[in-house]
Amino acid sequence: MAKVSAEALGNDSIGSLLIRQAVPASIGILVMSLNILVDTIFVGNWIGSDAIAAINVVLPVSFFIAALGMAIGIGGSSIISRSLGAGQKPKALQTFGNQITLTIFLTTVLVVLGLAYTNQIIPVFGGKGAIFEPAKIYYRIVLYGVPFLALSMMGNTVIRAEGKPKYAMTAMIIPSVSNILMDYIFINVLDFGMWGAGWATSISYIFCFSYIFWFFISKNSELKIDISSFVLKTKIIKEIGALGFVTLARQAIVSVTYLLVNNILFDLEGENAITVYAIVSRMLMFALFPAYGVTQGFLPIAGYNFGAKKLKRVRLSINTAIKYATALAVFVFLLIMLFPESIARVFTDTQAVLDATPTAIRWVFAATPIIAWQLIGAAYFQAIGKAVPALLLTLLRQGLFFIPLIFVLPKYYGVMGVWMAFPIADVLATIVTAWFLNKEIKAKLIA
């Protein structure tokens, strides 16, 4: 994949640029999503449908702790990129050291608390009834590996900040491949059940961390820090926090959503309903990776041209990104609508789950053709450095619309009300985002 230079971002064809930027981003998202998807398929077929539900209970807890690493990574990487570009290498080194210290300290504290209150946390996230015991086994083992995941997510963003995307992509592939292989060995061959699923996941995090650690101590990295770099500096911590907050807030609302939906579904129809939600949520992560890839590819193009005052190219990049993402989303929508029964059978053979999943999938993906406006609209404000509207639009769907809907609709429609909340929230969020985007285009992008 050819490297895209800054000059190219301002001069090359928008369509060509978007493809060149979106393809590697899509591959990265695909690898991560495929790992979670295959892991769920293996667990569902080799352990049982309750195991799928158990993993769905644990994911928001472990992902939120790991998201601290990503937030610290994204916040610090912005500082590192600008410092290296300005020839301020000492600041870049100090920032990297502070990132490591913050990540280790915060994730360790949260893991200790998470292990101490295991029996209280799991039921809060929907791990009740037959789900509790397998969720507890998986939760405790995965939590041991979460600090390594957090450090990996932090380090991966720093590798990108150094301009080494191939190494960053390799770092994402390693845990995915190793997790799938160890799932097969631990669960299918050795029959270790949830214990095997948990250790396959944690060990894959350790493999990823080992590769990233090797990168930074090898000649490939410019960031060679000493002990003084680990000493926390208030100014750097504040800057990392301000820039990383959007990422952390996004993951926090995702975790809250999992918590609420798991509990509502359990109260309505028990363990099988949570299993259905687990399947649907995995599909949401996996099926939309091309649209998410276009969104990631759009960010640097829009940001560069906005900074260069090339407003026509910014407008063109918005329009092109929406067209590409919409086309891909429609393709995904058609596949999902045509084959929901086949999708369900890949994950489990439990009849009650097979009966309920196709309807849930159709409802949840019903508004997929219009989500491009949501994704590109929020990404535009992030690209031009408007953190507040970017954060508000990012959280709009789940925070403002979806959460209230899942409290109201199930009172009238039961479990169906939960599935109906997904497309309704999508439509409302798209309308609001499109309105803000059009207003911004008229106000700022008319040359």
C-alpha positions as CSV (number, residue, x, y, z in Angstrom):
1,M,0.0,0.0,0.0
2,A,1.6,3.3,-1.1
3,K,2.2,5.9,1.6
4,V,-0.1,8.9,1.4
5,S,2.0,12.1,1.7
6,A,0.7,15.4,3.1
7,E,1.0,17.0,-0.3
8,A,-1.0,14.2,-1.9
9,L,-3.8,14.8,0.6
10,G,-4.2,18.3,-0.8
11,N,-3.8,17.5,-4.5
12,D,-4.7,13.9,-5.5
13,S,-8.2,12.8,-6.5
14,I,-10.5,12.6,-3.5
15,G,-11.9,9.3,-4.6
16,S,-8.4,7.7,-5.1
17,L,-7.2,9.2,-1.7
18,L,-10.3,7.8,0.1
19,I,-9.7,4.3,-1.2
20,R,-6.0,4.4,-0.4
21,Q,-6.7,5.6,3.1
22,A,-9.8,3.5,3.8
23,V,-8.5,0.1,2.7
24,P,-5.8,-0.3,5.4
25,A,-8.2,1.2,8.0
26,S,-10.8,-1.3,6.9
27,I,-8.3,-4.2,7.1
28,G,-7.4,-3.3,10.7
29,I,-11.0,-3.0,11.8
30,L,-11.8,-6.3,9.9
31,V,-9.1,-8.2,11.7
32,M,-10.2,-7.0,15.1
33,S,-13.9,-7.7,14.4
34,L,-13.2,-11.1,12.9
35,N,-11.3,-12.1,16.0
36,I,-14.4,-11.3,18.2
37,L,-16.7,-12.9,15.7
38,V,-14.8,-16.2,15.3
39,D,-14.2,-16.3,19.1
40,T,-18.0,-16.1,19.6
41,I,-18.7,-18.8,16.9
42,F,-16.2,-21.2,18.5
43,V,-17.5,-20.6,22.0
44,G,-21.1,-21.0,20.9
45,N,-20.5,-24.2,19.0
46,W,-18.0,-25.9,21.4
47,I,-19.3,-24.8,24.8
48,G,-22.9,-23.6,24.3
49,S,-25.3,-20.6,23.9
50,D,-24.9,-19.6,27.6
51,A,-21.2,-19.2,27.0
52,I,-21.9,-16.6,24.3
53,A,-24.1,-14.7,26.7
54,A,-21.4,-15.0,29.4
55,I,-18.8,-13.4,27.1
56,N,-21.3,-10.6,26.2
57,V,-21.6,-9.8,30.0
58,V,-17.8,-9.6,30.5
59,L,-16.9,-7.6,27.3
60,P,-18.1,-4.2,28.4
61,V,-16.1,-4.4,31.7
62,S,-12.8,-5.6,30.1
63,F,-13.2,-3.3,27.1
64,F,-13.8,-0.2,29.2
65,I,-10.6,-0.8,31.2
66,A,-8.7,-1.5,28.0
67,A,-10.2,1.7,26.5
68,L,-8.3,3.7,29.0
69,G,-5.2,2.5,27.2
70,M,-6.6,3.6,23.9
71,A,-7.7,7.0,25.3
72,I,-4.2,7.6,26.8
73,G,-2.7,6.4,23.5
74,I,-4.8,8.6,21.2
75,G,-4.3,11.7,23.5
76,G,-0.5,11.1,23.9
77,S,0.0,10.2,20.2
78,S,-1.3,13.5,19.1
79,I,1.3,15.2,21.3
80,I,4.0,12.9,20.1
81,S,3.3,13.5,16.4
82,R,3.3,17.2,16.8
83,S,6.4,17.2,19.0
84,L,8.4,15.0,16.5
85,G,7.2,17.2,13.7
86,A,8.4,20.4,15.5
87,G,11.7,18.8,16.4
88,Q,10.8,18.6,20.2
89,K,11.9,15.0,20.8
90,P,12.4,15.4,24.6
91,K,8.7,16.3,24.9
92,A,7.8,13.3,22.8
93,L,9.8,11.0,25.0
94,Q,8.4,12.5,28.2
95,T,4.9,12.0,26.8
96,F,5.5,8.4,25.9
97,G,6.9,7.7,29.3
98,N,3.9,9.4,31.0
99,Q,1.5,7.3,28.8
100,I,3.1,4.1,30.0
101,T,3.0,5.2,33.7
102,L,-0.7,6.3,33.4
103,T,-1.8,3.1,31.6
104,I,-0.1,0.7,34.1
105,F,-1.3,2.6,37.2
106,L,-5.0,3.2,36.1
107,T,-5.6,-0.3,34.6
108,T,-3.9,-2.1,37.5
109,V,-6.1,-0.2,40.0
110,L,-9.3,-1.0,38.0
111,V,-8.3,-4.7,37.6
112,V,-7.7,-5.1,41.4
113,L,-11.1,-3.5,42.1
114,G,-12.7,-5.6,39.4
115,L,-11.3,-8.8,40.9
116,A,-12.2,-7.8,44.4
117,Y,-15.9,-7.2,43.5
118,T,-16.4,-9.9,41.0
119,N,-19.6,-11.3,42.5
120,Q,-21.1,-7.8,42.6
121,I,-20.0,-6.6,39.1
122,I,-21.1,-9.6,37.0
123,P,-24.8,-9.5,38.0
124,V,-24.9,-5.7,37.4
125,F,-23.9,-6.3,33.8
126,G,-26.5,-9.0,33.3
127,G,-24.6,-12.1,34.4
128,K,-27.5,-13.8,36.3
129,G,-29.0,-17.2,36.4
130,A,-27.2,-19.8,34.3
131,I,-24.9,-17.2,32.9
132,F,-23.3,-16.2,36.2
133,E,-20.8,-19.1,36.7
134,P,-19.4,-19.2,33.1
135,A,-19.2,-15.4,33.1
136,K,-17.3,-15.5,36.4
137,I,-14.8,-18.0,35.1
138,Y,-14.2,-16.0,31.9
139,Y,-14.2,-12.6,33.7
140,R,-11.5,-13.4,36.2
141,I,-9.1,-14.9,33.7
142,V,-9.6,-12.2,31.1
143,L,-9.1,-9.4,33.7
144,Y,-5.6,-10.7,34.3
145,G,-4.8,-10.0,30.6
146,V,-6.6,-6.6,30.3
147,P,-3.5,-4.5,31.5
148,F,-1.6,-6.1,28.6
149,L,-4.4,-5.2,26.2
150,A,-4.5,-1.6,27.5
151,L,-0.7,-1.3,27.0
152,S,-1.0,-2.8,23.6
153,M,-3.8,-0.4,22.5
154,M,-1.8,2.5,23.9
155,G,1.4,1.4,22.2
156,N,-0.3,0.7,18.9
157,T,-1.4,4.4,18.6
158,V,2.1,5.5,19.4
159,I,3.5,3.3,16.6
160,R,1.2,5.0,14.2
161,A,2.3,8.4,15.5
162,E,5.9,7.4,14.6
163,G,4.7,6.7,11.0
164,K,5.0,2.9,11.1
165,P,1.6,1.7,10.1
166,K,2.8,-1.8,9.0
167,Y,4.0,-2.6,12.4
168,A,0.8,-1.3,13.9
169,M,-1.3,-3.5,11.6
170,T,0.9,-6.5,12.5
171,A,0.3,-5.8,16.2
172,M,-3.5,-6.1,15.5
173,I,-3.2,-9.3,13.5
174,I,-1.1,-11.2,16.2
175,P,-3.8,-11.3,18.9
176,S,-6.5,-12.2,16.5
177,V,-4.7,-15.1,14.9
178,S,-3.3,-16.4,18.2
179,N,-6.7,-16.2,20.0
180,I,-8.4,-18.2,17.2
181,L,-5.6,-20.9,17.3
182,M,-5.7,-21.1,21.1
183,D,-9.5,-21.2,21.1
184,Y,-9.2,-24.3,18.9
185,I,-6.6,-26.0,21.1
186,F,-8.0,-25.0,24.5
187,I,-11.7,-25.5,23.8
188,N,-12.0,-28.0,21.0
189,V,-8.9,-30.2,21.5
190,L,-8.3,-30.0,25.3
191,D,-12.0,-29.4,26.3
192,F,-11.1,-26.7,28.8
193,G,-14.5,-24.9,28.4
194,M,-14.8,-21.3,29.6
195,W,-11.4,-21.6,31.4
196,G,-9.9,-22.3,28.0
197,A,-11.7,-19.4,26.3
198,G,-10.5,-17.0,29.0
199,W,-6.9,-18.0,28.8
200,A,-6.9,-18.0,25.0
201,T,-8.0,-14.4,25.1
202,S,-5.6,-13.3,27.9
203,I,-2.6,-15.1,26.3
204,S,-3.4,-13.4,22.9
205,Y,-3.2,-10.0,24.7
206,I,0.2,-11.0,26.1
207,F,1.5,-12.0,22.7
208,C,0.4,-8.6,21.3
209,F,2.1,-6.7,24.1
210,S,5.3,-8.7,23.6
211,Y,5.4,-7.7,19.9
212,I,4.8,-4.0,20.7
213,F,7.4,-4.2,23.5
214,W,9.9,-5.6,21.0
215,F,9.1,-2.8,18.6
216,F,10.0,-0.1,21.1
217,I,13.2,-1.7,22.3
218,S,14.4,-2.5,18.8
219,K,15.9,-0.1,16.2
220,N,12.5,0.4,14.6
221,S,11.4,3.0,17.1
222,E,12.7,6.5,17.6
223,L,11.3,6.7,21.1
224,K,14.1,5.5,23.4
225,I,13.0,6.6,26.9
226,D,14.9,6.6,30.2
227,I,13.6,6.4,33.8
228,S,13.0,10.1,34.0
229,S,10.4,9.9,31.2
230,F,8.2,7.8,33.5
231,V,7.8,10.7,36.0
232,L,4.4,12.2,35.6
233,K,4.2,15.8,34.4
234,T,0.9,17.7,35.2
235,K,0.9,19.6,32.0
236,I,1.3,16.5,29.8
237,I,-1.3,14.6,31.8
238,K,-3.8,17.4,31.3
239,E,-3.1,17.5,27.6
240,I,-3.4,13.7,27.2
241,G,-6.6,13.7,29.2
242,A,-8.2,16.5,27.2
243,L,-7.4,14.8,23.8
244,G,-8.3,11.3,24.9
245,F,-11.6,12.1,26.7
246,V,-13.7,11.6,23.6
247,T,-12.5,8.1,23.1
248,L,-13.0,7.2,26.8
249,A,-16.5,8.8,26.8
250,R,-17.5,6.8,23.7
251,Q,-16.4,3.5,25.2
252,A,-18.1,4.4,28.5
253,I,-21.4,4.9,26.9
254,V,-21.0,1.6,25.0
255,S,-20.3,-0.2,28.3
256,V,-23.4,1.4,29.9
257,T,-25.5,0.4,26.9
258,Y,-24.4,-3.3,27.2
259,L,-25.2,-3.1,31.0
260,L,-28.7,-1.8,30.4
261,V,-29.6,-4.0,27.5
262,N,-28.3,-7.2,29.1
263,N,-30.3,-6.5,32.2
264,I,-33.5,-5.5,30.4
265,L,-33.3,-8.6,28.2
266,F,-32.7,-10.9,31.1
267,D,-35.7,-9.6,33.0
268,L,-37.9,-10.0,29.9
269,E,-36.8,-13.4,28.6
270,G,-33.8,-14.7,30.4
271,E,-30.5,-16.1,29.2
272,N,-31.6,-16.8,25.6
273,A,-32.4,-13.1,25.0
274,I,-28.9,-12.1,26.1
275,T,-27.4,-14.7,23.7
276,V,-29.4,-13.2,20.8
277,Y,-28.1,-9.8,21.7
278,A,-24.6,-11.2,21.9
279,I,-24.9,-12.5,18.3
280,V,-26.4,-9.2,17.1
281,S,-23.7,-7.1,18.7
282,R,-21.0,-9.2,17.1
283,M,-22.6,-8.7,13.8
284,L,-22.7,-5.0,14.4
285,M,-19.0,-5.0,15.1
286,F,-18.1,-7.1,12.1
287,A,-20.6,-6.3,9.3
288,L,-20.1,-2.6,9.2
289,F,-16.3,-2.6,9.0
290,P,-16.2,-1.2,5.4
291,A,-18.2,1.8,6.4
292,Y,-16.1,2.4,9.5
293,G,-13.0,2.1,7.3
294,V,-14.3,4.8,4.9
295,T,-14.9,7.0,8.0
296,Q,-11.3,6.5,9.2
297,G,-9.9,7.2,5.8
298,F,-12.0,10.3,5.5
299,L,-10.5,11.9,8.7
300,P,-7.0,12.9,7.5
301,I,-8.3,14.0,4.1
302,A,-10.9,16.4,5.5
303,G,-8.6,17.6,8.2
304,Y,-5.7,18.4,5.9
305,N,-7.8,20.2,3.3
306,F,-9.6,22.2,6.0
307,G,-6.3,23.3,7.4
308,A,-5.1,24.2,3.9
309,K,-8.3,26.3,3.4
310,K,-9.2,24.1,0.4
311,L,-12.9,24.2,1.2
312,K,-14.1,22.8,-2.1
313,R,-12.0,19.7,-1.5
314,V,-13.4,19.4,2.0
315,R,-17.0,19.5,0.6
316,L,-16.0,17.0,-2.0
317,S,-14.4,14.7,0.6
318,I,-17.6,14.8,2.6
319,N,-19.8,14.0,-0.3
320,T,-17.5,11.2,-1.6
321,A,-17.2,9.6,1.8
322,I,-20.9,9.6,2.3
323,K,-21.5,8.0,-1.1
324,Y,-18.9,5.3,-0.6
325,A,-20.0,4.5,2.9
326,T,-23.6,4.4,1.9
327,A,-23.0,2.1,-1.0
328,L,-21.1,-0.3,1.3
329,A,-23.8,0.0,4.0
330,V,-26.5,-0.9,1.5
331,F,-24.6,-3.9,0.4
332,V,-24.2,-5.1,4.0
333,F,-27.9,-4.3,4.6
334,L,-29.0,-6.5,1.7
335,L,-26.9,-9.5,2.9
336,I,-28.2,-9.2,6.4
337,M,-31.8,-8.9,5.3
338,L,-31.6,-11.9,3.0
339,F,-29.6,-14.4,5.2
340,P,-30.4,-13.7,8.9
341,E,-31.3,-17.4,9.5
342,S,-28.0,-18.6,8.1
343,I,-26.1,-16.1,10.2
344,A,-27.8,-17.3,13.4
345,R,-27.0,-20.9,12.6
346,V,-23.3,-20.1,12.4
347,F,-23.2,-19.2,16.1
348,T,-25.4,-21.8,17.8
349,D,-27.8,-24.7,17.4
350,T,-30.0,-23.8,20.4
351,Q,-33.5,-23.7,18.8
352,A,-34.9,-20.9,21.0
353,V,-32.0,-18.7,20.0
354,L,-32.3,-19.7,16.3
355,D,-36.0,-18.8,16.4
356,A,-35.5,-15.3,17.9
357,T,-32.3,-14.1,16.2
358,P,-33.4,-13.5,12.6
359,T,-36.1,-11.0,13.7
360,A,-33.7,-9.2,16.0
361,I,-31.1,-9.0,13.2
362,R,-33.6,-7.5,10.7
363,W,-34.7,-4.9,13.2
364,V,-31.3,-3.9,14.5
365,F,-29.9,-3.4,10.9
366,A,-33.1,-1.8,9.5
367,A,-31.6,1.7,9.3
368,T,-28.1,0.6,8.0
369,P,-28.5,2.3,4.6
370,I,-28.5,5.8,6.2
371,I,-25.8,5.4,8.9
372,A,-23.1,7.0,6.6
373,W,-24.5,10.5,7.5
374,Q,-24.1,9.7,11.2
375,L,-20.5,8.4,10.8
376,I,-19.2,11.0,8.4
377,G,-20.9,13.9,10.1
378,A,-19.4,13.1,13.5
379,A,-16.0,12.4,11.9
380,Y,-16.0,15.7,10.1
381,F,-16.1,17.7,13.3
382,Q,-13.4,15.5,14.8
383,A,-11.3,16.1,11.7
384,I,-11.4,19.9,11.9
385,G,-10.7,19.9,15.6
386,K,-14.1,20.7,17.0
387,A,-14.0,18.3,20.0
388,V,-17.3,19.3,21.6
389,P,-19.7,18.8,18.6
390,A,-17.7,15.7,17.6
391,L,-18.2,14.2,21.1
392,L,-21.9,15.2,21.2
393,L,-22.7,13.7,17.8
394,T,-20.7,10.6,18.5
395,L,-22.7,10.0,21.7
396,L,-26.0,11.2,20.2
397,R,-27.3,7.8,19.1
398,Q,-26.7,5.8,22.2
399,G,-26.7,8.4,24.9
400,L,-29.6,10.7,23.9
401,F,-31.9,8.4,21.9
402,F,-31.1,4.7,22.3
403,I,-31.0,4.5,26.2
404,P,-34.3,6.3,26.7
405,L,-35.9,4.2,24.0
406,I,-34.9,0.9,25.6
407,F,-36.6,2.0,28.8
408,V,-39.8,3.0,27.1
409,L,-40.5,0.7,24.2
410,P,-40.1,-2.7,26.0
411,K,-43.0,-1.6,28.3
412,Y,-45.3,-1.8,25.3
413,Y,-43.6,-4.3,22.9
414,G,-41.5,-6.5,25.2
415,V,-38.2,-7.8,23.7
416,M,-39.3,-6.5,20.3
417,G,-39.2,-3.0,21.8
418,V,-35.4,-3.4,22.5
419,W,-34.8,-4.4,18.9
420,M,-37.0,-1.6,17.6
421,A,-35.0,0.9,19.6
422,F,-31.9,0.4,17.4
423,P,-33.3,1.6,14.0
424,I,-35.3,4.4,15.6
425,A,-32.2,5.7,17.4
426,D,-30.3,5.5,14.1
427,V,-32.9,7.5,12.2
428,L,-33.2,10.2,14.9
429,A,-29.4,10.5,15.2
430,T,-29.0,10.6,11.4
431,I,-31.5,13.4,11.1
432,V,-29.8,15.5,13.8
433,T,-26.3,14.9,12.5
434,A,-27.3,15.7,8.9
435,W,-28.8,18.9,10.1
436,F,-25.7,20.0,11.9
437,L,-23.5,18.9,9.0
438,N,-25.5,20.8,6.4
439,K,-25.5,23.9,8.7
440,E,-21.7,23.7,9.0
441,I,-21.2,23.2,5.3
442,K,-23.3,26.4,4.5
443,A,-21.6,28.4,7.2
444,K,-17.9,27.3,6.8
445,L,-17.4,25.5,3.5
446,I,-18.9,27.8,1.0
447,A,-15.8,29.4,-0.7
